[in-house]
Amino acid sequence: MTTCPDPDRTALDLLDAHLEALWDGAGLLLAQGPVLLLAEDEGGLDGADGGGELSRWVLDRLRRIPCEPEDAFVRQVGSLLGEFRRRRSAWNAAALRLLDDTYTFAATGPRRNENWAYDVHAVLHRTVADPRGWVRLDGDRTNTARHTVPAYPFDPPDVSEMLERLYPLDREAAVAALAIMAEEWQSEHAPVRSRPDRDAVLADARILLDRYGPTACYWTNATVAADDPAPDFLAAGLQGTTSHGFLTSEYLNGLDLFEDLGLIAVADEEVGVFWSLGAY
């Protein structure tokens, strides 16, 4: 049986891609592009779940942003995109609260293979989209370094070798591993374990992992998990964590990648990939 696409979801996905293109500097002409026709398409903007109202709000705000100077336009579009994503879903809001201020990669792709390493490879190479249209955090998506290293900043092992660099984690250890990705690799003055909002940070991490359901399995490249699926990531913090590297050793655009911590969530229908990156 063929299902019809959800027009409300389609409109929101189109708006997200449009705003991201503007934010990436794709050109001011996009501000007056075909996406604005959605404002006149009442059928495409009147979703029963509030998506139509959100679409109209975004389009109204976009029209009000002056196109000049261009750098100010791009900054305001970036702010609008962030607010749009937060309003779109609680998962988006949690991802942005937890990880948006650190050098991280967070993306989800479809589970299509019995050997989920193929699906993780697809996420790291950006060849698949989020099945639900939710946010991905990927500051390197337009980095010219990807002309040299297509998966930049990653140079993941081959599928046949991936499990050699990964260890299983218990659910609560996975929550803690994700939570400490809110820390910095260098000069972290406030580890999660000592923050006044520690419980809120852990709650956001749980929201993100709840997406993958109660039967999801978790894997990490942290070597501390080699002999124990429940290591205390909070006590160690990000700076006390060592791992098998998934990053490229290429020195590109003046940035040296030196440490990383990864978490992979494997569910029946999706794979989530979360990575914290150390660089200087």
C-alpha positions, 0 to 999 in steps of 0.5 A: 500500500502506497502512502501519500506524503504528509504535506505539512512535513514536506513544507517544514522540510523545505523550509528547513533546507531553504533556511540552511542554504541561506545560512550557508551563504547560498545567495540572497536570491534564495530569499525570494525563491520558490519556498515563499510560494508556500505562503500563498498555498493555504493547503500546504500550510494548514497542518492539523498539528501546528506545522502550518502555523509554524511555517507561516511564522517562519516565512513572516520572519524571513520577509522582515529580515533586511537583505543588506548588509549580507553578513547581518542577513546571514546571522539573522537567518541563522538565528531564525533557523535555530528558533524554527528547529527548536519549535519544530520538535522537543528532540530538536530543542534538546539537541540544540540545548545540549550540543550546539555550543560544542564541536560535535556531529549529531545525525540520524539515518535510516536502518537499512542493513542487518549489519548496521555498520553500513548505515553508520557509514552512510550517516558519516558520509552524509549520504542519507537524511534524517528519516523524520526531518529532524535537526542534524548538527554538522558544522563541517557540512560545507567545509572545503576539506570535504573535497579532500576527505569526503567524510571530513572530519571523519575517516571511519574504518571500513565496515568490516573493521568498525566493530573492532573499534567499538564497544557496547554500552548500557543505556545509562552509560550511553546517556552519560557519554552523550551528556559529557559531549556538552563539555570542551576537550580543552580548558573545560572549566565546568565539567557536567558532573559539577554543573548546577544544571547537571540533571537538566543536561542528563535529561536532554541526553535521555530525550535524545536517546529515547528517540531510538526506543527501549530496545536500542543498542549503544556502542562507543569508541571509548576504550574504557568500555572495553571491559565494562559496558557501564563506565562512569563517563561523568566522573572522568569527563570528556578530558579523561576519556580515551578512544579509538579514533574515527577522525582523519589525520589530514591537516586541512584548513589550519585545523588539527583533529586530535581527540574524539568520543563517539556514541552510536544508537542502533534501533530497528529502523534508525541509527543515531550517530553522536560525536564530540571532536577535539581540535586546535 
